[in-house]
Amino acid sequence: MAATKKLLRALAGEVQAVPPVWLMRQAGRYLPEYKATRARAGDFLTLCYTPDLAAEVTLQPIRRYGFDGAILFADILLVPQALGADLWFVTGEGPRLSTITTQDDFDALRRVGDIHETLSPIYETLRIVKPELPPEVTLIGFAGAPWTVATYMIAGRGTPDQGPAHALKQGNRPVFDALIDRITAATVEYLSAQIEAGAEVVKLFDSWAGSLKGADFERYALAPAKAIISELKARHPQTPVIAFPRQAGAHYVGFARSTGADCVALDNSVSAEWAAAKVQVDGCVQGNLDPKHMVTGGPTMIDETRRIIRAFANGPHVFNLGHGITPDADPDNVSRMLEAIRG
């Protein structure tokens, strides 16, 4: 079966004339069918935790576009909730969480072994989706990386510079390190359970990795990714892992080698030509069209799509955006992008 799946072949190192393609956040707010399902759910967390509806949302972009990968519909902040943090979403503003800033806050978190009670609906979503996919489509699971998840748990929300997390890292290193370790262990259990439920690939999203500098990047982006991937490979040696240390810049170089990732996803702050020379030499890369092209479309989108494909043509490549597709994207632009990729 793997031999028929373009995404798995790319992750195994195969160079393909037409790369496999899927998009981060492909199941989401830019699609009218998503909006209709979201309205049925009533609120975002209910949508995440209702397997039939989450499965429907996961499948919608496959039906519409025929992507080579279907990514589980969920959210990176479900792990903090499973660990005992309060989580809610404010319309128009995004997520809010209870904060972890002291030893007492940390001590109140649940044990890693207790997360599956909360997260079991996510595994059920995967079990529903798997048999519904066309045989050539790969099912992708995911989780947030420890640093990125910690930034939300410490600040209680997204922040422009991850300042509260950096402050705790400097001011109370024992609590900060304990939180990173707890999230790391929980992420292993969460992703392992996703694989057992049917995920054929898992992706680790470190959306705020770029704000870690120097030794902090090695300690809090690279080291946790290595620990998670190493343990996942021990349990599920045939399951590829995609790592996305967003805005890592020069730290992209050697990241796959250092962590054991099968593929490194690239944001659009680095050029495809640079990444082909510096990152793709170690194996598969994923990326990296600027998401704004899904809004603006036109000849520039087509030209940029083709430029990226040419740049990565000599090595294994998964076509994707440099970050998630945005709610203001035009669904027709996605179709035009796919035509440019597949001819």
ZAMARGU-4260 file (C-alpha; in steps of 0.2 Angstrom, whole numbers, plus 5000, padded with zeros to 4 digits):
<rodrens>
0) 5000/5000/5000 | 5014/5012/5004 | 5021/5010/4987 | 5005/5019/4980 | 5006/5033/4992
5) 5016/5048/4985 | 5018/5056/5002 | 5025/5041/5010 | 5037/5038/4995 | 5043/5056/4996
10) 5046/5054/5015 | 5056/5038/5011 | 5068/5048/5000 | 5060/5045/4983 | 5062/5059/4970
15) 5046/5062/4960 | 5043/5072/4945 | 5027/5078/4952 | 5029/5081/4971 | 5015/5075/4983
20) 5005/5090/4990 | 4995/5095/5005 | 4992/5111/5014 | 4994/5116/5032 | 4977/5120/5039
25) 4969/5113/5023 | 4954/5108/5033 | 4948/5125/5039 | 4940/5142/5039 | 4943/5146/5021
30) 4931/5132/5015 | 4912/5135/5015 | 4909/5117/5019 | 4920/5119/5035 | 4910/5134/5040
35) 4894/5124/5039 | 4901/5110/5049 | 4908/5122/5062 | 4891/5130/5063 | 4883/5113/5067
40) 4896/5110/5081 | 4892/5126/5089 | 4909/5130/5095 | 4927/5125/5091 | 4931/5113/5105
45) 4915/5104/5102 | 4920/5102/5084 | 4937/5095/5089 | 4930/5083/5102 | 4915/5076/5091
50) 4923/5063/5081 | 4910/5062/5067 | 4911/5081/5064 | 4930/5082/5065 | 4932/5067/5053
55) 4920/5076/5041 | 4931/5092/5042 | 4947/5081/5039 | 4939/5073/5024 | 4932/5089/5016
60) 4948/5095/5007 | 4952/5078/5001 | 4935/5077/4992 | 4937/5095/4985 | 4955/5094/4980
65) 4962/5077/4980 | 4977/5081/4991 | 4990/5067/4994 | 4989/5069/5013 | 4974/5071/5025
70) 4979/5080/5041 | 4969/5076/5057 | 4957/5090/5062 | 4962/5095/5080 | 4972/5108/5089
75) 4989/5109/5097 | 4981/5115/5113 | 4972/5100/5117 | 4987/5092/5125 | 4988/5106/5138
80) 4969/5104/5141 | 4972/5085/5143 | 4986/5089/5156 | 4973/5099/5166 | 4974/5117/5160
85) 4958/5126/5157 | 4956/5130/5139 | 4943/5141/5130 | 4942/5151/5114 | 4937/5169/5112
90) 4928/5173/5096 | 4939/5184/5085 | 4954/5183/5097 | 4959/5165/5099 | 4963/5153/5113
95) 4964/5157/5131 | 4972/5145/5144 | 4975/5145/5163 | 4993/5149/5166 | 5008/5139/5172
100) 5020/5151/5180 | 5024/5143/5198 | 5029/5127/5205 | 5011/5126/5212 | 5004/5128/5195
105) 5015/5114/5188 | 5011/5103/5203 | 4992/5104/5199 | 4995/5097/5181 | 4989/5079/5178
110) 5001/5065/5175 | 5006/5060/5157 | 4997/5044/5159 | 4980/5052/5162 | 4979/5062/5145
115) 4971/5049/5135 | 4954/5050/5144 | 4953/5068/5137 | 4961/5064/5120 | 4951/5048/5116
120) 4939/5057/5104 | 4954/5062/5094 | 4960/5044/5091 | 4942/5040/5087 | 4942/5053/5073
125) 4957/5045/5065 | 4949/5028/5066 | 4934/5035/5057 | 4944/5044/5044 | 4956/5030/5039
130) 4944/5019/5030 | 4935/5034/5021 | 4951/5040/5013 | 4955/5035/4995 | 4969/5022/4995
135) 4982/5034/4988 | 4980/5047/5002 | 4991/5047/5017 | 4983/5050/5035 | 4993/5063/5045
140) 4993/5065/5063 | 5001/5080/5073 | 5005/5088/5089 | 5013/5105/5094 | 5031/5104/5099
145) 5035/5107/5118 | 5042/5125/5116 | 5027/5131/5106 | 5014/5123/5118 | 5024/5129/5133
150) 5023/5147/5127 | 5004/5146/5127 | 5003/5137/5144 | 5014/5150/5152 | 5006/5166/5144
155) 4988/5159/5143 | 4987/5165/5125 | 4997/5168/5110 | 5009/5182/5111 | 5019/5191/5097
160) 5036/5188/5105 | 5033/5173/5117 | 5039/5185/5131 | 5031/5177/5146 | 5039/5160/5141
165) 5056/5168/5139 | 5054/5177/5156 | 5050/5161/5165 | 5064/5152/5156 | 5076/5165/5163
170) 5067/5168/5180 | 5062/5151/5185 | 5072/5138/5175 | 5067/5123/5186 | 5048/5125/5183
175) 5051/5130/5165 | 5062/5114/5162 | 5049/5103/5171 | 5035/5110/5160 | 5045/5106/5144
180) 5049/5089/5150 | 5030/5086/5155 | 5025/5092/5138 | 5038/5081/5129 | 5032/5065/5138
185) 5014/5069/5134 | 5018/5072/5116 | 5026/5055/5114 | 5011/5047/5121 | 4999/5057/5111
190) 5007/5054/5094 | 5010/5036/5098 | 4991/5034/5101 | 4988/5043/5085 | 4999/5031/5076
195) 4990/5016/5084 | 4973/5024/5079 | 4979/5025/5060 | 4990/5039/5057 | 5003/5035/5044
200) 5014/5050/5047 | 5015/5062/5061 | 5021/5080/5061 | 5028/5091/5075 | 5023/5109/5074
205) 5036/5121/5083 | 5027/5137/5077 | 5037/5148/5088 | 5054/5140/5086 | 5061/5155/5078
210) 5061/5165/5094 | 5073/5153/5102 | 5091/5159/5099 | 5108/5151/5101 | 5109/5138/5114
215) 5091/5140/5119 | 5086/5133/5101 | 5097/5118/5104 | 5090/5115/5121 | 5072/5119/5119
220) 5068/5116/5100 | 5081/5103/5094 | 5083/5092/5110 | 5064/5089/5113 | 5061/5085/5095
225) 5075/5073/5095 | 5068/5065/5111 | 5051/5064/5104 | 5056/5057/5087 | 5068/5044/5095
230) 5055/5037/5106 | 5042/5037/5092 | 5054/5028/5081 | 5058/5015/5095 | 5039/5011/5096
235) 5034/5014/5078 | 5050/5012/5067 | 5040/5012/5051 | 5031/5029/5054 | 5039/5044/5046
240) 5040/5060/5056 | 5039/5078/5049 | 5047/5092/5060 | 5043/5110/5057 | 5054/5122/5067
245) 5046/5137/5060 | 5058/5152/5056 | 5073/5142/5062 | 5083/5151/5048 | 5101/5144/5049
250) 5095/5131/5062 | 5086/5122/5048 | 5103/5116/5042 | 5106/5099/5050 | 5090/5098/5059
255) 5084/5082/5051 | 5101/5074/5055 | 5101/5080/5073 | 5083/5075/5077 | 5080/5059/5066
260) 5066/5068/5057 | 5062/5060/5040 | 5057/5077/5033 | 5059/5095/5038 | 5045/5107/5034
265) 5051/5125/5029 | 5043/5141/5031 | 5043/5155/5018 | 5056/5166/5026 | 5070/5155/5018
270) 5071/5153/4999 | 5068/5136/4991 | 5085/5138/4982 | 5094/5140/4998 | 5085/5126/5007
275) 5089/5114/4992 | 5107/5117/4994 | 5108/5117/5013 | 5093/5107/5020 | 5087/5095/5006
280) 5105/5087/5005 | 5100/5078/5021 | 5083/5071/5014 | 5065/5076/5011 | 5060/5094/5013
285) 5042/5101/5014 | 5036/5118/5008 | 5037/5132/5006 | 5025/5143/4996 | 5020/5160/5005
290) 5002/5158/5011 | 4998/5175/5004 | 4997/5168/4987 | 4982/5158/4992 | 4973/5175/4994
295) 4980/5185/4980 | 4982/5171/4966 | 4986/5176/4949 | 5001/5173/4938 | 5013/5177/4953
300) 5006/5162/4962 | 5008/5151/4947 | 5026/5157/4945 | 5031/5155/4963 | 5023/5138/4964
305) 5033/5132/4948 | 5049/5140/4955 | 5048/5130/4971 | 5045/5114/4962 | 5061/5118/4951
310) 5072/5122/4965 | 5068/5106/4974 | 5067/5095/4959 | 5083/5085/4962 | 5078/5078/4979
315) 5063/5072/4989 | 5050/5086/4991 | 5033/5088/4998 | 5024/5103/4991 | 5016/5114/5005
320) 5014/5131/5011 | 5027/5140/5022 | 5013/5141/5036 | 4995/5137/5037 | 4982/5143/5024
325) 4973/5158/5030 | 4954/5161/5032 | 4954/5174/5019 | 4961/5162/5006 | 4951/5160/4990
330) 4947/5141/4987 | 4949/5143/4968 | 4967/5148/4971 | 4970/5131/4979 | 4963/5123/4963
335) 4974/5134/4952 | 4990/5130/4962 | 4986/5111/4961 | 4985/5113/4942 | 5002/5122/4942
340) 5009/5107/4952 | 5001/5093/4943 | 5000/5100/4925
</rodrens>
